[in-house]
């Protein structure tokens, strides 16, 4: 079989699929994935309540996952499979985009490079919307190129649907439209070839209706995403209270953040710069698709807390396209050697991310280990108490996910679903709610030789007054203590 007859998308898609499926269930669900599990296992009414109080931005993704989990169950692998498929599709679409904009070899190398990045595996193995956003970003860009080359309402309708889906899955990813707007403007004035998205001398001529045709295609996205954006903006202080304002040194750390490896991220940026220089005006689309979202989010993040590197994972394929253009200029063995080198340099990070999704990697949180401790010693009538309750560690969700049938959460007065929140409400008078309980499993964040001393407020006072510590177990990131009534 001649390799030229193999679809250009197939090798990158298969390699990405192999990489992301390897060790898919090895790392425990981390805190963000536990939030996905909590939301996606709620009823549609409860999901709507959640979107109205704290997490509107992720609401459509949660609804999608709700349907998926209703079919396949909520195992760790099941939760992550949509991300696996999305990353594989993104790699295939990237290869096609590279072939369209430059040539077949560029698309193939770009897709293979994308497949071996640690970041591709990291976000392709996470039950969060970033892999889907990456796929939709490449799809929308590919459909834009198709519509600009051969204008037609069917192509523009496909592009409009992709943009609307992109906004619903990941609001920040709509910053990609700045790059699309720039390309459309240049194509309107100079034609597709002048914008670098069609070969010189191609049949595609200048579309004089672009000045209104492209904005019209954004109407569905505005109608669907607009209300979501307004609601999410009002929830920003609650949702992003852990984020700091962006600083200049955050930009230098971004390649390592999205690639999940500083050395691989640095290599990618260096080769991508060479590719941009080689492509000339054909670099307009991939360069703007990388730089404009980054600069827009950084500018916004310098004013309000928004700068989170993983929010920009969707720009990585376009950096890979630029890098693929540089490598495609070399002989095939040399180009593939650089791809292999990137894969080898990322191996330590590949292994680490399959141990834990927490950051830093040397600070895992062993929810499963803590749950096993409780399961091994649990008796009828036992209760469980978490400290702190309102924490992004989601101690209760982690234990509940792994334990299945946990002890009674004795301090809860209103659960997360009923509150439309990610946290349950606790009893304002803990001593009264604990009355009559003989044994309490106390789960505390961090490692503590004296876990009762780590519980603050009225909850800590009530526990110290009425209970003594019978036994303590320490697991990575967590302490479990069995308390018995005095």
Buried (B, 14 or more C-beta within 10 A) or exposed (E): EEEEEEEBBEBBBBBBBEBBBEBBBEBBBBBBBBBBBBBBBBEEEBBBBBBBBBBBBBBBBBBBBBEBBEEEEBEBEBBBBBBBBBBBBBBBBBBBBBBBBBBBBBBBBBBBBBBBBBBBBBBBBBBBBBBBBBBBBBBBBBBBBBBBBBBEEEBBBBBBBBBBBBBBBBBBBBBBBBBBBBBBBBBBEEBBBBBBBBBEEEEBEBBEEBEEBBEEBBEBBBEBBEEBBEBBEEBBEEBBEEBEEBEEEBEEEBBBBBBBBBBBBBBBBEBBBBBBEBBEBBBBBBBBBBBBBBBBBBEBBBEBBBBBBBBBBBBBBBBBBBBBBBBBBBEEEEBBEBBEEBBEBBEEBBEBBBBBBBEEBEEBBBBBBBBBBBBEBBEEEBBBBBBBBEEEBBBBBBBBBBBEEBBEBBBBEEBBBEBBBBBBBBBEEBBEBBEEBEBBBBBBBEBBEEBBEBBEEBBBEBBBEBBEBEEBBBBBBBBBBBBBEE
